[in-house]
């Protein structure tokens, strides 16, 4: 499916729904959805008139043969019924929770000293109050909203704790407003709520924010992806020898800040070897068995030289074991394919906020884990690490001072301490994996796959070199001159 076209169609369809609702609410129009109490739409009516249509526009299919479970029953301490649960038809994992309220339900309102607080701050404060097991009467928001958010939190927590499913998107809406939680597990299970984790959009803003609604709620954005991680023992639940297409080595990379924030924090990079298995229908499954990471670190040789070799060897050994387990589970002799054969991870969105294209789609080899900050899934093809033990050639431009002598040093000073700030750098000045040359930094600004992890990594030591640069471009790089 062309996602750009699908988003455009959604925006047009959403405008049609809103126009129909505006017409329905005009004075003198017979409102088939009005109840005896005169309300515009009750909850059920709102679902039929608005939410069913919205979900259809977003690519979800309702009904017995569809991929949306209505009044989905989940069991925790008591049986709960979720208004809508969008399900990944391939993996059968829940992908979207939508809790629908009646049309006239008010947008979030504060009380007491919170009465004049911004809506975003009210959402944050209310969820923090829920996390602290605060009483409804003492909530910073009206009781109805305390109940709404508690209910949604319960659904997300139940799916995670009872069924081991991490919902990628949870939505609360009356139709006149939509509250979209982008990372509901982080928001409702991990307790680290902030105003960057959700969008609160009012009806008058729906068209302007159609790209946001589509990006976070459309089936093509949520249910066309496999689970973030499966174990090798789960492989046969998703794939077999008949629909196996290819396999690739890969890594889950976790970037942490270590040390007290009172001082300059340093980066700690944790590596989890992975095998990415592609099915014939292009679904991609990430297999990770080991839950204990391999910490990236330099060691010293007998000659007191620094080397990455013990680390890369440890990763290779773990990756080899994982590949063997996958082969045994699928009863296949799996041979990992090269990076040139990998189809690429899907890009999150091809449309900017203003409706302008973000540029030509490219083959993504490193993808951010949407629900977890500072985590990336990297495919490495037939290699087991995204870094080589050492660069392909010796180069004096690992040192900032050498770059300065030719007038191409980056910035006013060398990076002498590993840093999580800008520039993010694990390998520092004069290290074999460090690059201090401004020309390299400029040319790779739009093409480097690992810039989010380390902006100063030497291209000659990176497994993505051939993917980022053509042979002609590599020959023109200043490396080794």
C-alpha positions as CSV (number, residue, x, y, z in Angstrom):
1,X,0.0,0.0,0.0
2,X,1.2,3.5,-0.8
3,X,1.2,5.2,2.6
4,X,1.3,8.7,1.2
5,X,-1.8,8.1,-0.9
6,X,-3.5,6.4,2.1
7,X,-2.8,9.4,4.3
8,X,-4.2,11.8,1.7
9,X,-7.3,9.7,1.3
10,X,-7.7,9.7,5.1
11,X,-7.5,13.5,5.3
12,X,-10.2,13.8,2.6
13,X,-12.5,11.2,4.2
14,X,-12.1,12.8,7.6
15,X,-13.2,16.2,6.2
16,X,-16.3,14.5,4.8
17,X,-17.2,12.9,8.2
18,X,-16.8,16.3,9.9
19,X,-18.9,18.0,7.3
20,X,-21.6,15.4,7.7
21,X,-21.6,15.8,11.5
22,X,-21.8,19.6,11.2
23,X,-24.8,19.2,8.9
24,X,-26.4,16.8,11.3
25,X,-26.1,19.3,14.2
26,X,-27.6,22.2,12.3
27,X,-30.9,23.7,13.6
28,X,-33.9,22.1,12.0
29,X,-32.1,19.0,10.8
30,X,-33.8,15.8,12.0
31,X,-31.2,14.0,14.1
32,X,-31.8,10.3,14.0
33,X,-29.1,9.9,16.7
34,X,-30.7,12.2,19.3
35,X,-32.0,10.4,22.4
36,X,-35.0,11.2,24.4
37,X,-32.9,13.5,26.6
38,X,-32.0,15.6,23.5
39,X,-28.3,14.7,23.5
40,X,-26.7,15.0,20.1
41,X,-25.2,11.5,20.2
42,X,-25.1,8.9,22.9
43,X,-22.0,6.7,23.2
44,X,-23.4,4.0,20.9
45,X,-24.6,6.5,18.4
46,X,-21.2,8.3,18.4
47,X,-19.6,5.0,17.7
48,X,-21.8,4.2,14.7
49,X,-21.8,7.7,13.3
50,X,-18.2,8.7,14.0
51,X,-15.8,6.0,15.3
52,X,-16.8,3.2,12.9
53,X,-16.3,5.6,10.0
54,X,-13.0,6.9,11.4
55,X,-11.5,3.4,11.9
56,X,-12.6,2.4,8.4
57,X,-10.8,5.5,7.0
58,X,-7.7,4.5,8.9
59,X,-7.7,1.1,7.2
60,X,-9.3,-1.0,9.9
61,X,-12.0,-3.5,9.0
62,X,-14.9,-3.9,11.3
63,X,-17.2,-6.9,11.4
64,X,-16.7,-10.7,11.9
65,X,-14.1,-11.0,9.1
66,X,-12.3,-7.8,10.1
67,X,-9.3,-6.9,12.2
68,X,-11.1,-4.9,14.9
69,X,-12.5,-6.5,18.0
70,X,-15.5,-4.5,19.3
71,X,-16.3,-4.8,23.0
72,X,-13.2,-6.9,23.3
73,X,-13.2,-9.0,26.5
74,X,-10.1,-9.0,28.6
75,X,-9.7,-10.6,32.0
76,X,-7.7,-9.3,34.9
77,X,-9.2,-9.1,38.5
78,X,-12.5,-8.6,36.7
79,X,-13.7,-8.9,33.2
80,X,-13.3,-5.7,31.2
81,X,-14.7,-4.7,27.8
82,X,-12.6,-2.5,25.5
83,X,-14.7,-0.6,23.0
84,X,-12.3,-1.2,20.0
85,X,-9.1,-3.2,19.8
86,X,-7.3,-3.2,16.4
87,X,-5.5,-6.5,15.9
88,X,-2.5,-7.4,13.7
89,X,-4.0,-10.0,11.4
90,X,-0.6,-11.6,10.9
91,X,0.5,-11.9,14.5
92,X,-2.8,-11.6,16.3
93,X,-1.3,-9.1,18.7
94,X,-3.4,-6.1,19.7
95,X,-2.1,-2.9,18.0
96,X,-4.6,-0.2,18.9
97,X,-7.0,0.5,21.9
98,X,-9.7,3.0,21.3
99,X,-12.1,3.8,24.2
100,X,-15.0,5.8,22.8
101,X,-17.2,8.2,24.8
102,X,-20.4,9.9,23.9
103,X,-20.2,13.1,21.7
104,X,-21.0,15.6,24.5
105,X,-18.4,14.4,27.0
106,X,-16.2,17.4,27.9
107,X,-12.5,17.7,27.2
108,X,-10.3,17.4,30.2
109,X,-11.1,19.9,33.0
110,X,-9.1,20.8,36.1
111,X,-10.4,21.5,39.5
112,X,-9.3,23.6,42.5
113,X,-5.8,25.0,42.0
114,X,-5.6,23.1,38.7
115,X,-8.6,24.9,37.1
116,X,-6.6,27.2,34.9
117,X,-3.8,24.8,34.1
118,X,-3.1,23.8,30.4
119,X,-4.8,20.7,29.1
120,X,-1.5,18.9,28.5
121,X,-0.3,19.6,32.1
122,X,-3.7,18.3,33.4
123,X,-3.2,15.0,31.5
124,X,0.3,14.6,33.0
125,X,-0.8,15.5,36.5
126,X,-3.9,13.2,36.4
127,X,-1.8,10.2,35.3
128,X,0.8,10.9,37.9
129,X,-2.0,11.0,40.5
130,X,-3.2,7.6,39.2
131,X,0.3,6.2,39.4
132,X,0.6,7.3,43.0
133,X,-2.8,5.5,43.8
134,X,-4.3,8.9,44.6
135,X,-8.0,9.1,45.5
136,X,-10.5,10.2,42.8
137,X,-11.7,13.0,45.0
138,X,-8.2,14.4,45.3
139,X,-7.4,14.1,41.5
140,X,-6.4,17.4,39.8
141,X,-9.1,16.7,37.2
142,X,-12.8,16.2,37.4
143,X,-13.9,12.7,38.5
144,X,-15.1,11.7,35.0
145,X,-11.6,12.2,33.6
146,X,-9.9,10.4,36.5
147,X,-12.1,7.4,35.7
148,X,-11.4,7.7,31.9
149,X,-7.7,7.7,32.4
150,X,-7.7,5.0,35.1
151,X,-9.8,2.8,32.7
152,X,-7.4,3.3,29.8
153,X,-4.4,2.6,32.1
154,X,-6.1,-0.6,33.3
155,X,-6.5,-1.8,29.7
156,X,-2.8,-1.1,28.8
157,X,-1.5,-2.7,32.0
158,X,-3.8,-5.8,31.6
159,X,-2.6,-6.4,28.0
160,X,1.0,-6.1,29.2
161,X,0.9,-8.0,32.5
162,X,-1.7,-10.7,31.6
163,X,-1.0,-11.3,27.9
164,X,2.6,-9.9,27.5
165,X,1.4,-7.6,24.7
166,X,2.7,-4.0,24.7
167,X,0.1,-1.8,23.0
168,X,1.7,0.6,20.6
169,X,-1.2,3.1,20.7
170,X,-4.0,3.8,23.0
171,X,-6.7,6.4,22.3
172,X,-9.5,8.1,24.4
173,X,-12.0,10.1,22.4
174,X,-15.5,11.6,22.4
175,X,-15.4,12.4,18.8
176,X,-15.1,16.1,19.6
177,X,-11.6,15.5,20.9
178,X,-9.0,12.8,20.6
179,X,-6.3,11.9,23.1
180,X,-3.7,9.7,21.5
181,X,-1.0,8.1,23.7
182,X,2.0,7.4,21.5
183,X,3.8,5.2,24.0
184,X,1.1,3.8,26.3
185,X,3.3,1.2,28.0
186,X,5.8,3.9,29.0
187,X,2.9,6.2,30.1
188,X,0.8,3.8,32.0
189,X,3.2,1.0,33.1
190,X,6.6,2.6,33.5
191,X,5.4,5.8,35.3
192,X,7.6,8.2,33.3
193,X,4.8,10.3,31.9
194,X,5.5,13.6,30.2
195,X,3.7,15.8,27.6
196,X,5.7,14.4,24.7
197,X,4.0,11.0,25.0
198,X,0.6,12.1,23.8
199,X,-1.4,14.4,21.5
200,X,-4.7,16.0,22.6
201,X,-6.5,17.2,19.5
202,X,-9.8,19.1,19.3
203,X,-12.3,18.7,16.5
204,X,-11.3,22.1,14.9
205,X,-7.7,20.8,14.6
206,X,-8.5,17.4,13.1
207,X,-7.6,18.3,9.5
208,X,-4.4,20.2,10.4
209,X,-3.4,17.2,12.5
210,X,-4.7,14.5,10.2
211,X,-1.1,13.3,9.6
212,X,-0.7,12.8,13.3
213,X,-3.9,10.8,13.7
214,X,-3.0,8.7,10.7
215,X,0.6,8.1,11.8
216,X,-0.4,6.8,15.2
217,X,-3.8,5.1,14.5
218,X,-3.7,3.8,10.9
219,X,-3.6,0.1,10.5
220,X,-0.8,0.3,8.0
221,X,1.3,2.1,10.6
222,X,0.5,-0.3,13.5
223,X,-0.6,-3.7,12.3
224,X,1.7,-4.3,9.4
225,X,4.7,-4.8,11.7
226,X,5.7,-7.8,13.6
227,X,6.3,-7.8,17.4
228,X,9.4,-5.9,18.5
229,X,11.0,-9.1,19.7
230,X,10.2,-12.9,19.7
231,X,12.3,-15.7,21.1
232,X,13.6,-18.5,18.8
233,X,11.2,-20.9,20.5
234,X,8.3,-18.8,19.2
235,X,9.4,-18.8,15.6
236,X,7.0,-21.5,14.5
237,X,4.1,-19.4,15.7
238,X,4.9,-17.0,12.9
239,X,6.9,-18.7,10.2
240,X,7.7,-22.1,8.8
241,X,10.0,-23.6,6.2
242,X,7.4,-23.1,3.4
243,X,7.1,-19.3,3.8
244,X,10.7,-18.5,5.0
245,X,12.3,-16.0,2.7
246,X,15.6,-14.8,4.2
247,X,17.5,-14.2,7.4
248,X,19.9,-11.5,8.5
249,X,22.1,-10.9,11.5
250,X,21.1,-7.9,13.5
251,X,21.4,-6.1,16.9
252,X,19.2,-4.4,19.4
253,X,21.2,-1.4,20.6
254,X,20.5,0.3,23.8
255,X,22.2,3.7,24.5
256,X,22.3,4.7,28.2
257,X,23.7,7.7,30.1
258,X,25.8,6.6,33.0
259,X,27.0,8.5,36.0
260,X,25.4,11.2,38.2
261,X,23.6,14.0,36.2
262,X,25.5,16.4,38.5
263,X,28.5,15.7,36.3
264,X,28.9,15.1,32.6
265,X,27.2,11.8,31.9
266,X,28.9,9.2,29.7
267,X,27.4,6.8,27.2
268,X,27.0,3.1,27.8
269,X,26.1,1.0,24.8
270,X,24.5,-2.3,25.3
271,X,24.3,-4.9,22.5
272,X,21.7,-7.7,22.1
273,X,22.5,-10.0,19.2
274,X,19.4,-10.6,17.0
275,X,18.4,-12.6,13.9
276,X,15.9,-10.9,11.6
277,X,13.8,-13.4,9.7
278,X,11.9,-12.3,6.6
279,X,8.7,-14.1,5.6
280,X,7.5,-14.4,2.0
281,X,4.9,-11.7,2.6
282,X,7.8,-9.4,3.7
283,X,6.8,-9.5,7.4
284,X,10.0,-9.2,9.4
285,X,10.5,-11.0,12.8
286,X,13.2,-10.1,15.2
287,X,14.5,-13.0,17.2
288,X,16.4,-12.2,20.5
289,X,17.0,-14.9,23.1
290,X,19.5,-13.4,25.5
291,X,18.2,-10.9,27.9
292,X,21.6,-10.1,29.3
293,X,23.3,-7.5,27.1
294,X,26.9,-7.4,25.9
295,X,28.5,-4.1,27.0
296,X,30.5,-2.3,24.3
297,X,34.0,-1.6,25.6
298,X,37.5,-1.3,24.5
299,X,40.2,-3.6,25.9
300,X,44.0,-3.5,25.9
301,X,46.3,-5.9,24.2
302,X,49.5,-7.2,25.7
303,X,51.3,-4.3,23.9
304,X,48.9,-1.9,25.8
305,X,47.1,-1.0,22.5
306,X,43.3,-0.5,22.7
307,X,41.2,-2.9,20.8
308,X,37.5,-3.7,20.2
309,X,38.3,-7.3,19.3
310,X,37.2,-9.0,22.6
311,X,33.8,-7.2,22.4
312,X,33.2,-8.0,18.7
313,X,34.2,-11.7,19.3
314,X,31.8,-12.0,22.2
315,X,29.0,-10.6,20.0
316,X,29.9,-13.0,17.1
317,X,29.9,-16.0,19.4
318,X,26.4,-15.1,20.8
319,X,25.1,-14.4,17.3
320,X,26.3,-17.8,16.1
321,X,24.5,-19.6,18.9
322,X,21.3,-17.7,18.2
323,X,21.5,-18.5,14.5
324,X,21.9,-22.2,15.3
325,X,18.8,-22.1,17.6
326,X,16.8,-20.5,14.8
327,X,17.9,-23.1,12.3
328,X,17.0,-25.9,14.7
329,X,13.5,-24.4,15.4
330,X,12.7,-24.0,11.7
331,X,14.5,-27.2,10.7
332,X,16.5,-25.2,8.1
333,X,20.1,-24.5,7.5
334,X,19.9,-20.7,7.7
335,X,22.6,-18.7,6.0
336,X,22.3,-15.0,6.7
337,X,22.0,-12.8,3.6
338,X,24.0,-9.6,2.9
339,X,22.8,-6.1,3.6
340,X,22.3,-5.5,-0.1
341,X,19.5,-8.0,-0.1
342,X,17.7,-6.6,3.0
343,X,14.5,-4.8,1.9
344,X,14.8,-2.1,4.5
345,X,12.8,-1.1,7.5
346,X,9.7,1.0,6.8
347,X,9.9,4.7,7.4
348,X,7.5,6.0,10.0
349,X,6.1,8.8,7.9
350,X,6.7,10.3,4.5
351,X,4.8,13.5,5.2
352,X,5.9,16.5,7.3
353,X,3.6,18.5,9.5
354,X,3.0,21.1,6.9
355,X,2.2,18.5,4.3
356,X,5.6,18.7,2.6
357,X,7.4,15.5,1.6
358,X,10.4,14.8,3.8
359,X,12.4,13.7,0.8
360,X,13.0,10.6,-1.2
361,X,12.4,7.4,0.7
362,X,15.6,5.5,1.5
363,X,16.6,2.1,2.6
364,X,16.6,2.1,6.3
365,X,19.1,-0.3,8.0
366,X,18.7,1.1,11.5
367,X,15.3,1.7,12.9
368,X,14.4,3.4,16.2
369,X,12.2,1.2,18.5
370,X,9.1,3.4,18.6
371,X,8.0,2.6,22.1
372,X,11.4,2.8,23.8
373,X,13.7,5.9,23.7
374,X,17.4,5.4,22.8
375,X,16.9,1.9,21.4
376,X,17.5,0.9,17.9
377,X,17.1,-2.3,15.8
378,X,20.0,-2.6,13.4
379,X,20.3,-5.1,10.6
380,X,23.9,-6.1,9.9
381,X,23.4,-8.7,7.1
382,X,26.1,-11.4,7.0
383,X,28.1,-9.5,9.6
384,X,27.4,-9.8,13.3
385,X,28.2,-6.3,14.4
386,X,27.7,-2.8,13.0
387,X,31.3,-2.0,13.7
388,X,34.5,-3.8,12.6
389,X,37.3,-4.6,15.0
390,X,39.3,-1.7,13.3
391,X,39.0,0.6,10.3
392,X,39.6,-0.7,6.8
393,X,42.6,1.6,6.5
394,X,44.9,3.6,8.7
395,X,44.1,7.3,8.9
396,X,45.5,10.3,10.7
397,X,42.1,12.1,10.8
398,X,41.0,10.1,13.9
399,X,42.8,13.0,15.7
400,X,41.3,16.4,15.8
401,X,44.7,18.0,15.9
402,X,45.6,16.4,12.5
403,X,42.3,17.6,11.0
404,X,43.1,21.1,12.3
405,X,46.5,21.1,10.5
406,X,44.7,20.8,7.2
407,X,41.8,23.2,8.2
408,X,39.1,20.6,8.4
409,X,38.6,19.9,12.2
410,X,35.1,19.6,13.6
411,X,34.3,22.4,16.0
412,X,36.6,24.4,18.2
413,X,37.8,21.5,20.4
414,X,38.5,17.8,20.3
415,X,36.0,15.4,21.9
416,X,38.2,14.1,24.7
417,X,35.4,12.5,26.9
418,X,32.7,10.1,25.9
419,X,29.5,12.1,25.9
420,X,25.7,11.6,25.5
421,X,25.2,15.2,24.6
422,X,25.8,16.8,21.3
423,X,28.0,15.6,19.7
424,X,27.0,12.2,20.9
425,X,30.2,10.2,20.9
426,X,31.3,6.9,22.4
427,X,34.7,6.8,20.8
428,X,36.8,9.9,21.6
429,X,39.6,11.8,19.9
430,X,42.6,9.7,18.6
431,X,40.7,6.4,19.0
432,X,40.6,4.1,15.9
433,X,36.8,4.3,15.6
434,X,36.7,8.1,16.0
435,X,36.5,10.6,13.1
436,X,37.2,14.3,13.5
437,X,37.1,15.5,9.9
438,X,34.5,18.1,9.0
439,X,34.2,17.1,5.4
440,X,33.2,13.6,6.4
441,X,30.7,14.9,8.9
442,X,29.2,17.2,6.3
443,X,28.9,14.6,3.5
444,X,27.4,11.9,5.7
445,X,24.9,14.3,7.5
446,X,21.9,13.0,5.6
447,X,23.0,9.4,5.0
448,X,24.6,8.0,8.2
449,X,22.6,5.1,9.7
450,X,24.1,5.3,13.1
451,X,24.2,9.0,13.7
452,X,21.7,8.7,16.5
453,X,24.1,6.4,18.3
454,X,27.5,8.0,17.7
455,X,28.0,11.0,15.4
456,X,31.8,10.6,15.3
457,X,32.2,7.0,14.2
458,X,34.7,6.4,11.5
459,X,33.0,5.3,8.3
460,X,35.8,3.0,7.4
461,X,35.1,1.0,10.6
462,X,31.3,0.8,10.0
463,X,29.5,-2.1,8.3
464,X,27.2,0.4,6.5
465,X,30.0,2.0,4.6
466,X,29.1,0.4,1.3
467,X,25.4,1.2,1.9
468,X,26.1,4.9,2.6
469,X,28.8,5.6,0.0
470,X,29.2,4.6,-3.7
471,X,32.6,3.3,-4.7
472,X,33.3,6.6,-6.4
473,X,32.4,8.5,-3.2
474,X,34.5,6.3,-1.0
475,X,37.5,7.0,-3.3
476,X,36.9,10.7,-2.9
477,X,36.9,10.7,0.9
478,X,39.9,12.3,2.6
479,X,40.6,9.1,4.6
480,X,44.2,8.1,4.7
481,X,45.4,11.2,2.8
